[in-house]
Amino acid sequence: MSDVVRGEWTKLRTVPATLWAVLAVAVATAGSSALAVTTVDCPCATDTTRLTLVGVQLGQAVAAVFAAGVIGGEYGTGMVAVTFAATPRRTSVLAAKALLVSVLVGGAGAVGVGAAWVAGHAALGTGFAARPLVGSVLYLVLVALLGLGVAAVTRGSAAATGVVLALLYVAPIVTGMVGDPEWKRHLRQIGPSDAGLAIQASTGLDALPIQPWPGLGVLAAWAGAALLAGAVSLAGRDA
Protein backbone atom coordinates (compact mmCIF):
# COMPACT_ATOMS: atom_id res chain seq x y z
CA MET A 1 0.00 0.00 0.00
CA SER A 2 2.88 2.38 0.73
CA ASP A 3 4.09 2.00 -2.87
CA VAL A 4 0.63 2.90 -4.15
CA VAL A 5 0.49 6.00 -1.94
CA ARG A 6 3.98 6.98 -3.07
CA GLY A 7 3.01 6.63 -6.71
CA GLU A 8 -0.17 8.64 -6.28
CA TRP A 9 1.72 11.32 -4.39
CA THR A 10 4.26 11.57 -7.20
CA LYS A 11 1.46 12.16 -9.68
CA LEU A 12 -0.24 14.77 -7.51
CA ARG A 13 2.84 16.78 -6.58
CA THR A 14 4.07 16.97 -10.18
CA VAL A 15 0.81 18.51 -11.38
CA PRO A 16 0.95 22.32 -10.91
CA ALA A 17 -2.82 22.49 -10.46
CA THR A 18 -2.55 20.57 -7.18
CA LEU A 19 -0.66 23.35 -5.42
CA TRP A 20 -3.01 26.02 -6.75
CA ALA A 21 -6.07 24.02 -5.74
CA VAL A 22 -4.80 23.48 -2.22
CA LEU A 23 -3.95 27.16 -1.87
CA ALA A 24 -7.38 28.05 -3.24
CA VAL A 25 -9.10 26.03 -0.52
CA ALA A 26 -7.28 28.01 2.16
CA VAL A 27 -7.69 31.40 0.46
CA ALA A 28 -11.38 30.92 -0.38
CA THR A 29 -12.15 29.84 3.18
CA ALA A 30 -10.18 32.59 4.89
CA GLY A 31 -10.91 35.36 2.40
CA SER A 32 -14.68 35.02 2.30
CA SER A 33 -14.82 34.69 6.09
CA ALA A 34 -12.75 37.84 6.54
CA LEU A 35 -15.04 39.69 4.15
CA ALA A 36 -18.12 38.50 6.02
CA VAL A 37 -16.97 39.54 9.48
CA THR A 38 -16.15 43.06 8.34
CA THR A 39 -19.81 43.66 7.45
CA VAL A 40 -21.15 43.02 10.96
CA ASP A 41 -21.21 45.41 13.92
CA CYS A 42 -21.00 43.70 17.30
CA PRO A 43 -22.06 43.13 20.02
CA CYS A 44 -24.87 41.38 18.18
CA ALA A 45 -27.22 38.43 18.45
CA THR A 46 -25.43 36.56 15.66
CA ASP A 47 -23.53 33.36 16.38
CA THR A 48 -20.15 35.00 15.78
CA THR A 49 -18.31 31.68 15.64
CA ARG A 50 -20.53 30.42 12.85
CA LEU A 51 -20.29 33.76 11.05
CA THR A 52 -16.50 33.66 11.36
CA LEU A 53 -16.47 30.26 9.66
CA VAL A 54 -18.88 31.13 6.86
CA GLY A 55 -16.02 30.97 4.36
CA VAL A 56 -16.13 27.18 4.61
CA GLN A 57 -19.22 27.37 2.41
CA LEU A 58 -17.04 28.69 -0.41
CA GLY A 59 -14.00 26.60 0.43
CA GLN A 60 -16.09 23.44 0.16
CA ALA A 61 -16.68 24.07 -3.55
CA VAL A 62 -12.95 24.33 -4.22
CA ALA A 63 -12.29 21.19 -2.16
CA ALA A 64 -14.95 19.25 -4.06
CA VAL A 65 -13.67 20.35 -7.47
CA PHE A 66 -10.09 19.48 -6.54
CA ALA A 67 -10.99 16.03 -5.22
CA ALA A 68 -13.17 15.22 -8.22
CA GLY A 69 -10.26 16.10 -10.50
CA VAL A 70 -7.87 13.77 -8.67
CA ILE A 71 -9.51 10.78 -10.32
CA GLY A 72 -11.76 12.40 -12.90
CA GLY A 73 -8.78 14.06 -14.54
CA GLU A 74 -7.15 10.70 -15.14
CA TYR A 75 -10.25 9.44 -16.87
CA GLY A 76 -10.28 12.57 -19.00
CA THR A 77 -6.70 12.06 -20.21
CA GLY A 78 -6.86 8.28 -20.39
CA MET A 79 -4.05 7.93 -17.85
CA VAL A 80 -6.33 5.88 -15.62
CA ALA A 81 -5.63 2.83 -17.80
CA VAL A 82 -1.92 3.18 -17.05
CA THR A 83 -2.65 3.62 -13.35
CA PHE A 84 -4.71 0.44 -13.19
CA ALA A 85 -2.19 -1.48 -15.26
CA ALA A 86 0.49 -0.58 -12.72
CA THR A 87 -1.84 -1.25 -9.77
CA PRO A 88 -4.42 -3.91 -10.69
CA ARG A 89 -6.04 -3.68 -7.26
CA ARG A 90 -8.13 -0.64 -8.01
CA THR A 91 -9.53 -0.20 -4.53
CA SER A 92 -5.97 0.40 -3.33
CA VAL A 93 -5.67 3.25 -5.82
CA LEU A 94 -8.89 4.81 -4.55
CA ALA A 95 -7.77 4.39 -0.94
CA ALA A 96 -4.42 6.05 -1.68
CA LYS A 97 -6.13 8.94 -3.43
CA ALA A 98 -8.55 9.31 -0.51
CA LEU A 99 -5.67 9.43 1.96
CA LEU A 100 -3.77 12.07 0.01
CA VAL A 101 -6.87 14.16 -0.62
CA SER A 102 -7.66 14.04 3.11
CA VAL A 103 -4.17 15.20 4.06
CA LEU A 104 -4.00 17.99 1.48
CA VAL A 105 -7.50 19.34 2.06
CA GLY A 106 -7.13 18.91 5.81
CA GLY A 107 -3.92 20.93 5.81
CA ALA A 108 -5.36 23.65 3.59
CA GLY A 109 -8.56 23.67 5.62
CA ALA A 110 -6.65 24.07 8.86
CA VAL A 111 -4.82 27.10 7.45
CA GLY A 112 -8.00 28.62 6.04
CA VAL A 113 -10.09 28.01 9.15
CA GLY A 114 -7.29 29.26 11.40
CA ALA A 115 -6.95 32.45 9.38
CA ALA A 116 -10.73 32.90 9.39
CA TRP A 117 -10.78 32.64 13.18
CA VAL A 118 -7.99 35.22 13.48
CA ALA A 119 -10.04 37.60 11.33
CA GLY A 120 -13.18 36.91 13.34
CA HIS A 121 -11.38 37.39 16.63
CA ALA A 122 -9.96 40.71 15.47
CA ALA A 123 -13.23 42.04 14.05
CA LEU A 124 -15.86 40.49 16.33
CA GLY A 125 -14.00 39.24 19.36
CA THR A 126 -14.86 35.66 18.45
CA GLY A 127 -13.65 33.34 21.17
CA PHE A 128 -11.77 30.11 20.61
CA ALA A 129 -14.10 27.12 20.24
CA ALA A 130 -12.42 23.82 19.42
CA ARG A 131 -15.42 21.91 18.11
CA PRO A 132 -16.52 24.42 15.44
CA LEU A 133 -12.93 25.00 14.30
CA VAL A 134 -11.83 21.37 14.17
CA GLY A 135 -15.22 20.32 12.86
CA SER A 136 -14.99 22.81 10.00
CA VAL A 137 -11.69 21.31 8.89
CA LEU A 138 -13.18 17.81 9.05
CA TYR A 139 -16.20 19.10 7.12
CA LEU A 140 -13.96 20.22 4.25
CA VAL A 141 -12.17 16.86 4.23
CA LEU A 142 -15.46 14.95 4.12
CA VAL A 143 -16.77 17.12 1.28
CA ALA A 144 -13.58 16.39 -0.65
CA LEU A 145 -13.99 12.64 -0.06
CA LEU A 146 -17.57 12.91 -1.23
CA GLY A 147 -16.33 14.52 -4.44
CA LEU A 148 -13.68 11.83 -4.89
CA GLY A 149 -16.19 9.03 -4.45
CA VAL A 150 -18.72 10.56 -6.84
CA ALA A 151 -15.99 11.10 -9.44
CA ALA A 152 -15.03 7.42 -9.19
CA VAL A 153 -18.63 6.56 -10.06
CA THR A 154 -19.18 9.13 -12.80
CA ARG A 155 -15.66 8.76 -14.24
CA GLY A 156 -15.44 12.45 -14.94
CA SER A 157 -14.63 15.67 -13.08
CA ALA A 158 -17.42 17.78 -14.57
CA ALA A 159 -20.24 15.34 -13.82
CA ALA A 160 -18.97 14.69 -10.30
CA THR A 161 -18.58 18.40 -9.60
CA GLY A 162 -22.13 19.03 -10.78
CA VAL A 163 -23.55 16.31 -8.54
CA VAL A 164 -21.65 17.39 -5.44
CA LEU A 165 -22.31 21.10 -5.86
CA ALA A 166 -26.00 20.35 -6.32
CA LEU A 167 -25.98 18.44 -3.03
CA LEU A 168 -24.13 21.23 -1.25
CA TYR A 169 -25.90 24.29 -2.63
CA VAL A 170 -29.08 23.40 -4.51
CA ALA A 171 -30.45 20.86 -2.05
CA PRO A 172 -30.49 23.34 0.89
CA ILE A 173 -32.37 25.85 -1.29
CA VAL A 174 -34.96 23.25 -2.22
CA THR A 175 -35.25 22.24 1.43
CA GLY A 176 -35.86 25.86 2.38
CA MET A 177 -38.81 25.96 0.00
CA VAL A 178 -40.59 23.08 1.75
CA GLY A 179 -43.64 24.39 3.56
CA ASP A 180 -44.14 21.69 6.17
CA PRO A 181 -41.88 22.40 9.19
CA GLU A 182 -41.45 18.73 10.11
CA TRP A 183 -40.51 17.70 6.59
CA LYS A 184 -38.12 20.64 6.39
CA ARG A 185 -36.49 19.60 9.65
CA HIS A 186 -36.12 15.99 8.52
CA LEU A 187 -34.59 17.04 5.19
CA ARG A 188 -32.08 19.23 7.01
CA GLN A 189 -31.19 16.28 9.20
CA ILE A 190 -30.19 14.16 6.21
CA GLY A 191 -28.78 16.75 3.80
CA PRO A 192 -24.97 16.63 3.64
CA SER A 193 -24.55 20.39 3.80
CA ASP A 194 -27.33 21.30 6.22
CA ALA A 195 -26.43 18.50 8.62
CA GLY A 196 -22.66 18.82 8.29
CA LEU A 197 -22.53 22.57 8.88
CA ALA A 198 -24.28 22.15 12.23
CA ILE A 199 -20.78 21.45 13.55
CA GLN A 200 -20.07 25.21 13.35
CA ALA A 201 -22.84 26.27 15.72
CA SER A 202 -21.82 27.57 19.12
CA THR A 203 -25.17 28.99 20.29
CA GLY A 204 -28.79 27.91 20.04
CA LEU A 205 -27.91 24.22 19.84
CA ASP A 206 -31.36 23.17 21.06
CA ALA A 207 -32.95 24.79 18.01
CA LEU A 208 -30.79 22.95 15.49
CA PRO A 209 -32.43 20.28 13.32
CA ILE A 210 -29.55 17.98 14.27
CA GLN A 211 -26.80 18.26 16.87
CA PRO A 212 -23.26 19.16 15.72
CA TRP A 213 -21.41 15.84 15.87
CA PRO A 214 -24.31 13.70 14.63
CA GLY A 215 -24.69 16.23 11.82
CA LEU A 216 -21.07 15.79 10.82
CA GLY A 217 -21.68 12.06 11.04
CA VAL A 218 -24.40 12.41 8.40
CA LEU A 219 -21.89 14.01 6.04
CA ALA A 220 -19.40 11.26 6.87
CA ALA A 221 -22.06 8.70 5.91
CA TRP A 222 -22.56 10.46 2.56
CA ALA A 223 -18.81 10.49 1.94
CA GLY A 224 -18.46 6.84 2.98
CA ALA A 225 -21.33 5.78 0.76
CA ALA A 226 -19.83 7.65 -2.19
CA LEU A 227 -16.42 6.05 -1.67
CA LEU A 228 -17.99 2.60 -1.34
CA ALA A 229 -19.96 3.14 -4.54
CA GLY A 230 -16.78 4.37 -6.19
CA ALA A 231 -14.84 1.30 -5.07
CA VAL A 232 -17.55 -1.03 -6.38
CA SER A 233 -17.68 0.89 -9.65
CA LEU A 234 -13.91 0.77 -10.14
CA ALA A 235 -13.75 -2.94 -9.39
CA GLY A 236 -16.65 -3.88 -11.61
CA ARG A 237 -16.08 -1.83 -14.77
CA ASP A 238 -13.39 -1.63 -17.41
CA ALA A 239 -11.04 1.33 -17.25
Secondary structure, 3 states (H helix, E strand, C coil): CHHHHHHHHHHHHCCHHHHHHHHHHHHHHHHHHHHHHCCCCCCCCCCHHHHHCCCHHHHHHHHHHHHHHHHHHHHHHCCHHHHHHHCCCHHHHHHHHHHHHHHHHHHHHHHHHHHHHHHHHHHHCCCCCHHHHHHHHHHHHHHHHHHHHHHHHHCCHHHHHHHHHHHHHHHHHHHHCCCCHHHHHHHHHHCHHHHHHHHHCCCCHHHCCCCHHHHHHHHHHHHHHHHHHHHHHHHHCCC
